[in-house]
Amino acid sequence: MRILHTGDWHLGRTLEGRSRQKEQEQFIDELVEIADFHKVDLILMAGDVYDSVNPPAASEQLFYEAAARLTSGGRPLVVIAGNHDQPERVSSVSPLVLRQGITLVGLPTSEPVTIHAARTGEIAKIAALPYPSEARLGELLAGDSGEEELRLAYSARVGKLMQLLGREFTPQTVNLAMSHIYVLGGVESDSERPIQVGGAYTVDPSALACGAQYTALGHLHRAQRVKGEGMIRYSGSPLAYSFSEAGQAKSVTLIDVAPGGEPTFEEIYLRCGRPLVRWSSTGGLQEVYTWLDEGRDASAFIDLEIRLSEAMSMNDIQRLRKSREGIIHIRPIYPQMEMELEQISRSRMPVQELFRKFYQRQTGGAEPEDSLIELFLQLTEEERRQPEEGEEN
């Protein structure tokens, strides 16, 4: 059986207000092309269909169109909800699409998914576990347990669910697992919304040991393999969604596996999507304009850090932005900046105002969003409390 593993589409996501809709449409076109060209028997979508619980109508339409195109000709598609998704929204149209070969799993269940592959006649059993939130595992996470106890309780509960889901695995079926979780050892980036508090919601790879030949994971945006029973992989996201993903090659995973056999996989690298790049200029504005005139990274979104001896004016910033619409961030770095910030920090100015001034200086005058200031204050408070309470990491 040939399986295509993808996930973390994040339909509706923007980059600092820039729409990614067209790039996401290009991804769907490419995904359909890959599925057809490689004669895929089954598609696994490992969560985070959308970027929010209330996605734009255009994003929902894109998902429904994608599901219809991917299952054209009788190819099954199994989708689970991720931590960004509203689970009932993902599964709400199940009665309409199930007969089309589209299985939508919004909430955790103890029932595995059974799929019949039309081309090979083989049967796949899938232990499909959507994102198991704290609320859905609340009975094990209540009380005053420490972080290690919480992590073990969460991991054990996930393990129990996976064991239940895998109870119908047989030597005659292709046995698969799929979930949207953070597994210990996975490499993160800034664009995944955290689903763990410290390590409390980290899952030990042993919890996934349910007899699956291949385990398809979602949540982490870098494609990677995780150590554990069988083959466990994150497919990664199809697009780079933050500058922490700059330079990452995006892909989907193609798996070949027979009942009782060892799976093999291939990463199919994607052409779609605008690259995200970081520029660091030590030669001032003139160097940046030279790069722009040369057409450097012409199609990319750009995070620009520029070292200057004189303050950058708003006219300079506006001219840069007009020169290339893909410039997202402009962070001027001035000599003596750190010394000045040190002096400011000694004043009696409220910490949020200190952060505001620092952010304005770093971004060339931009105002930080209230949510960013709130996050900074939370982090500051956690840092202040940590040595007082003697908490362990």
C-alpha positions as CSV (number, residue, x, y, z in Angstrom):
1,M,0.0,0.0,0.0
2,R,1.3,3.5,-0.9
3,I,0.5,6.2,1.6
4,L,0.9,10.0,1.5
5,H,1.5,11.6,4.8
6,T,0.9,15.4,5.2
7,G,-0.2,17.8,7.9
8,D,-0.1,21.3,9.4
9,W,-1.7,23.0,6.5
10,H,-2.8,26.0,8.6
11,L,-5.2,27.2,6.1
12,G,-6.0,30.9,6.8
13,R,-2.6,31.7,8.3
14,T,-1.0,35.0,7.4
15,L,2.5,36.4,7.8
16,E,2.4,39.8,9.5
17,G,-0.9,40.5,7.7
18,R,0.3,39.1,4.3
19,S,-2.1,36.5,2.9
20,R,-0.8,33.0,2.2
21,Q,-4.0,31.9,0.5
22,K,-2.5,31.8,-3.0
23,E,0.5,29.8,-1.8
24,Q,-1.8,27.4,0.0
25,E,-3.9,26.9,-3.2
26,Q,-0.6,26.1,-5.0
27,F,0.2,23.6,-2.4
28,I,-3.1,21.8,-2.9
29,D,-2.6,21.7,-6.6
30,E,0.9,20.2,-6.1
31,L,-0.4,17.7,-3.5
32,V,-3.1,16.4,-5.9
33,E,-0.4,16.2,-8.6
34,I,1.9,14.1,-6.3
35,A,-1.0,11.8,-5.2
36,D,-2.0,11.1,-8.8
37,F,1.6,10.8,-10.2
38,H,2.7,8.3,-7.5
39,K,-0.6,6.4,-7.6
40,V,-1.2,6.9,-3.9
41,D,-3.7,4.5,-2.2
42,L,-4.3,6.5,1.0
43,I,-3.7,10.0,2.3
44,L,-3.2,10.8,5.9
45,M,-3.6,14.4,7.1
46,A,-2.2,14.7,10.6
47,G,-4.0,17.8,11.9
48,D,-4.0,21.6,11.9
49,V,-6.2,21.8,8.9
50,Y,-6.8,25.4,9.8
51,D,-4.8,28.1,11.7
52,S,-7.7,29.0,14.0
53,V,-10.9,27.7,15.4
54,N,-12.8,30.2,13.3
55,P,-11.1,30.1,9.9
56,P,-12.1,32.4,6.9
57,A,-14.7,31.0,4.5
58,A,-12.1,30.9,1.7
59,S,-10.0,28.6,3.8
60,E,-12.9,26.2,4.5
61,Q,-13.8,26.2,0.9
62,L,-10.2,25.4,0.0
63,F,-10.2,22.4,2.4
64,Y,-13.4,21.0,1.0
65,E,-12.2,21.4,-2.6
66,A,-8.9,19.8,-1.6
67,A,-10.7,16.8,0.0
68,A,-12.9,16.3,-3.0
69,R,-9.9,16.5,-5.5
70,L,-7.7,14.2,-3.4
71,T,-10.4,11.5,-3.2
72,S,-11.4,11.7,-6.8
73,G,-11.3,8.1,-8.2
74,G,-12.0,6.4,-4.9
75,R,-8.7,7.3,-3.0
76,P,-9.4,7.5,0.8
77,L,-8.4,10.5,2.9
78,V,-8.2,10.4,6.7
79,V,-8.0,13.8,8.5
80,I,-7.6,14.4,12.3
81,A,-8.0,17.7,14.1
82,G,-4.9,19.5,15.5
83,N,-4.5,21.9,18.4
84,H,-5.3,24.9,16.1
85,D,-8.6,23.3,14.9
86,Q,-12.0,23.4,16.4
87,P,-12.6,19.6,16.4
88,E,-16.4,19.8,15.9
89,R,-15.9,22.1,12.9
90,V,-13.4,19.6,11.3
91,S,-15.8,16.7,11.7
92,S,-19.1,18.5,11.2
93,V,-19.5,17.5,7.5
94,S,-18.7,13.8,8.1
95,P,-22.2,12.6,7.2
96,L,-21.9,14.3,3.8
97,V,-18.4,13.1,2.9
98,L,-17.9,9.6,4.5
99,R,-19.3,7.8,1.4
100,Q,-16.8,9.8,-0.7
101,G,-14.0,8.1,1.1
102,I,-13.3,11.1,3.4
103,T,-12.9,10.3,7.1
104,L,-12.8,13.2,9.5
105,V,-11.9,12.6,13.1
106,G,-12.4,15.6,15.4
107,L,-12.4,14.3,18.9
108,P,-10.4,11.4,20.5
109,T,-12.2,8.1,20.2
110,S,-11.4,4.5,21.1
111,E,-12.5,3.2,17.6
112,P,-9.9,2.7,15.0
113,V,-10.4,3.7,11.3
114,T,-10.7,0.9,8.8
115,I,-9.8,1.7,5.2
116,H,-10.0,-0.4,2.1
117,A,-7.5,0.4,-0.7
118,A,-9.2,0.1,-4.0
119,R,-6.1,-0.4,-6.1
120,T,-4.4,-3.1,-4.0
121,G,-7.4,-4.6,-2.2
122,E,-5.5,-4.3,1.1
123,I,-7.1,-3.2,4.4
124,A,-5.5,-0.5,6.6
125,K,-6.3,-0.2,10.3
126,I,-5.5,3.3,11.6
127,A,-5.1,4.2,15.2
128,A,-6.2,7.9,14.6
129,L,-5.8,10.1,17.7
130,P,-6.7,13.8,17.2
131,Y,-5.0,16.4,19.4
132,P,-5.8,15.2,23.0
133,S,-6.1,18.5,24.8
134,E,-5.9,19.0,28.6
135,A,-9.7,19.3,28.8
136,R,-10.1,15.9,27.0
137,L,-7.6,14.3,29.4
138,G,-8.7,16.4,32.4
139,E,-9.3,13.5,34.7
140,L,-5.6,12.7,34.7
141,L,-4.3,16.2,34.8
142,A,-6.3,17.5,37.8
143,G,-4.8,18.3,41.2
144,D,-1.5,19.6,42.3
145,S,0.8,17.2,40.6
146,G,4.3,18.3,39.6
147,E,5.4,18.8,36.0
148,E,7.0,15.3,35.8
149,E,3.9,13.7,37.2
150,L,1.7,15.6,34.8
151,R,3.9,14.6,31.9
152,L,3.9,10.9,32.9
153,A,0.1,11.0,33.4
154,Y,-0.5,12.7,30.0
155,S,1.9,10.3,28.3
156,A,0.3,7.3,30.0
157,R,-3.2,8.4,29.0
158,V,-2.1,8.8,25.4
159,G,-0.5,5.4,25.5
160,K,-3.7,3.8,26.8
161,L,-5.7,5.4,24.0
162,M,-3.2,4.3,21.4
163,Q,-3.3,0.7,22.8
164,L,-7.2,0.8,22.5
165,L,-7.0,2.1,19.0
166,G,-4.5,-0.5,17.9
167,R,-6.4,-3.5,19.3
168,E,-7.7,-4.5,15.9
169,F,-4.3,-4.6,14.3
170,T,-3.6,-8.0,12.6
171,P,-0.8,-9.5,10.6
172,Q,-3.1,-9.4,7.5
173,T,-3.7,-5.6,7.7
174,V,-1.5,-2.5,7.1
175,N,-1.3,-1.2,10.6
176,L,-0.9,2.6,11.0
177,A,-1.1,5.2,13.7
178,M,-1.7,9.0,13.4
179,S,-1.8,11.8,16.0
180,H,-1.2,15.5,16.5
181,I,1.1,15.7,19.5
182,Y,4.5,16.8,20.7
183,V,6.8,13.8,21.1
184,L,9.9,13.9,23.2
185,G,12.9,14.5,21.0
186,G,11.1,16.4,18.3
187,V,12.7,19.7,17.0
188,E,10.4,22.7,17.3
189,S,10.2,26.1,15.6
190,D,8.6,29.3,16.6
191,S,5.5,28.9,14.4
192,E,3.9,26.0,16.3
193,R,1.5,27.1,18.9
194,P,2.8,25.4,22.1
195,I,0.7,22.4,23.2
196,Q,2.8,21.7,26.3
197,V,3.3,23.6,29.5
198,G,7.0,23.1,30.2
199,G,7.2,19.3,29.6
200,A,3.8,18.5,31.0
201,Y,2.2,17.7,27.6
202,T,5.2,16.0,26.1
203,V,4.5,12.5,25.0
204,D,7.2,9.8,25.4
205,P,7.8,7.8,22.2
206,S,7.0,4.6,24.1
207,A,3.4,5.8,24.5
208,L,3.0,5.4,20.7
209,A,3.9,1.7,20.9
210,C,0.7,0.2,19.8
211,G,2.0,-2.2,17.1
212,A,1.8,0.3,14.2
213,Q,4.2,-0.2,11.3
214,Y,4.1,3.6,10.5
215,T,3.1,6.5,12.8
216,A,2.2,9.7,11.0
217,L,2.5,12.8,13.3
218,G,1.5,16.4,13.0
219,H,2.4,19.5,15.0
220,L,6.1,20.1,14.4
221,H,6.7,22.0,11.2
222,R,10.1,20.5,10.4
223,A,10.0,17.1,8.7
224,Q,11.8,14.6,10.9
225,R,11.9,11.1,12.2
226,V,11.4,10.4,16.0
227,K,12.9,7.4,17.7
228,G,10.4,4.7,18.8
229,E,8.6,1.5,17.9
230,G,8.2,1.1,14.1
231,M,8.7,4.2,12.0
232,I,7.5,7.5,13.5
233,R,7.7,10.7,11.4
234,Y,6.5,14.3,11.3
235,S,5.7,15.3,7.8
236,G,6.2,19.0,8.6
237,S,4.2,21.9,7.2
238,P,3.9,22.5,3.5
239,L,4.9,26.2,3.8
240,A,7.3,28.1,6.1
241,Y,5.1,29.9,8.5
242,S,7.7,31.8,10.6
243,F,11.3,33.0,10.1
244,S,12.4,30.3,12.4
245,E,11.7,28.0,9.5
246,A,13.9,30.1,7.1
247,G,15.9,27.8,4.8
248,Q,13.9,24.6,5.6
249,A,13.0,22.5,2.6
250,K,9.3,21.6,2.8
251,S,8.0,18.2,1.8
252,V,5.3,15.5,2.1
253,T,6.2,11.9,3.0
254,L,5.5,8.9,0.7
255,I,5.4,5.5,2.4
256,D,5.3,2.0,0.9
257,V,4.3,-0.7,3.3
258,A,2.7,-4.2,3.1
259,P,1.0,-6.2,5.9
260,G,3.6,-7.4,8.3
261,G,6.4,-5.6,6.4
262,E,8.9,-2.9,7.2
263,P,7.8,0.5,5.7
264,T,10.0,2.5,3.4
265,F,9.7,6.2,2.9
266,E,10.6,9.0,0.6
267,E,10.4,12.8,1.1
268,I,8.8,14.5,-1.8
269,Y,10.0,18.1,-1.8
270,L,7.6,20.8,-2.6
271,R,8.0,23.6,-5.2
272,C,5.1,25.7,-3.8
273,G,5.4,28.6,-1.4
274,R,7.5,31.8,-1.1
275,P,10.7,31.2,0.8
276,L,11.4,33.0,4.1
277,V,14.9,34.4,4.4
278,R,16.9,36.5,6.8
279,W,19.2,39.3,5.6
280,S,21.8,40.7,7.9
281,S,23.5,43.8,6.5
282,T,26.7,45.3,8.0
283,G,27.0,47.8,5.1
284,G,24.1,50.0,5.9
285,L,21.2,51.0,3.6
286,Q,23.4,51.1,0.5
287,E,24.3,47.5,0.8
288,V,20.6,46.6,1.1
289,Y,19.7,48.6,-2.0
290,T,22.4,46.9,-3.9
291,W,20.9,43.5,-2.9
292,L,17.5,44.7,-4.0
293,D,18.8,46.0,-7.4
294,E,20.5,42.6,-8.0
295,G,17.2,40.9,-7.4
296,R,18.4,38.9,-4.5
297,D,15.7,36.5,-3.1
298,A,13.2,38.2,-5.5
299,S,10.2,36.0,-4.5
300,A,11.0,35.7,-0.8
301,F,9.6,37.2,2.4
302,I,12.5,38.9,4.1
303,D,13.4,39.5,7.7
304,L,16.0,42.4,7.6
305,E,18.5,43.2,10.2
306,I,20.6,46.3,9.3
307,R,23.5,47.9,11.2
308,L,23.5,51.6,11.0
309,S,25.6,54.5,12.4
310,E,22.7,57.0,12.2
311,A,19.1,56.6,13.1
312,M,16.8,55.3,10.4
313,S,14.0,57.7,9.5
314,M,10.5,56.8,8.6
315,N,11.2,57.9,5.1
316,D,14.0,55.3,4.9
317,I,11.7,52.6,6.2
318,Q,8.9,53.5,3.8
319,R,11.4,53.6,0.9
320,L,12.6,50.2,1.8
321,R,9.2,48.7,2.0
322,K,8.2,50.2,-1.4
323,S,11.3,48.8,-2.9
324,R,10.3,45.2,-2.1
325,E,6.8,44.2,-0.9
326,G,8.3,41.1,0.6
327,I,10.2,42.9,3.3
328,I,8.4,41.9,6.5
329,H,10.6,43.0,9.4
330,I,13.2,45.9,9.5
331,R,15.4,45.8,12.6
332,P,18.0,48.6,12.7
333,I,20.9,47.9,15.0
334,Y,22.8,51.0,16.2
335,P,26.2,51.3,18.0
336,Q,25.8,51.7,21.8
337,M,22.3,50.4,21.7
338,E,22.9,47.9,24.4
339,M,24.5,50.5,26.6
340,E,21.6,52.9,26.1
341,L,19.1,50.1,26.9
342,E,21.1,49.3,30.0
343,Q,20.8,52.9,31.1
344,I,17.1,53.0,30.4
345,S,16.5,49.8,32.3
346,R,17.9,51.5,35.4
347,S,15.3,54.1,35.4
348,R,11.9,53.8,37.1
349,M,10.0,53.4,33.9
350,P,7.4,50.6,34.0
351,V,8.7,47.4,32.5
352,Q,6.0,47.4,29.8
353,E,7.1,50.9,28.7
354,L,10.8,49.7,28.7
355,F,9.7,46.9,26.4
356,R,7.7,49.2,24.2
357,K,10.7,51.5,23.7
358,F,13.0,48.5,23.1
359,Y,10.6,47.1,20.5
360,Q,10.3,50.5,18.7
361,R,14.0,50.8,18.5
362,Q,14.4,47.3,17.2
363,T,11.7,47.6,14.6
364,G,12.3,51.2,13.5
365,G,9.3,52.7,15.2
366,A,6.7,50.0,15.1
367,E,4.2,49.6,18.0
368,P,4.1,46.2,19.6
369,E,0.7,44.6,19.8
370,D,-1.0,44.4,23.2
371,S,-0.8,40.6,23.0
372,L,3.0,40.7,22.5
373,I,3.4,43.1,25.5
374,E,1.2,40.7,27.6
375,L,3.4,37.8,26.6
376,F,6.5,39.6,27.5
377,L,5.1,40.5,30.9
378,Q,4.2,36.9,31.5
379,L,7.7,35.7,30.6
380,T,9.2,38.4,32.8
381,E,7.1,37.3,35.7
382,E,8.0,33.7,35.2
383,E,11.7,34.6,35.1
384,R,11.4,36.7,38.2
385,R,9.5,33.9,40.1
386,Q,11.8,31.1,39.1
387,P,14.8,31.8,41.4
388,E,12.5,32.7,44.3
389,E,10.6,29.4,44.1
390,G,13.6,27.3,43.2
391,E,11.6,25.4,40.5
392,E,13.4,22.7,38.6
393,N,13.5,22.8,34.8
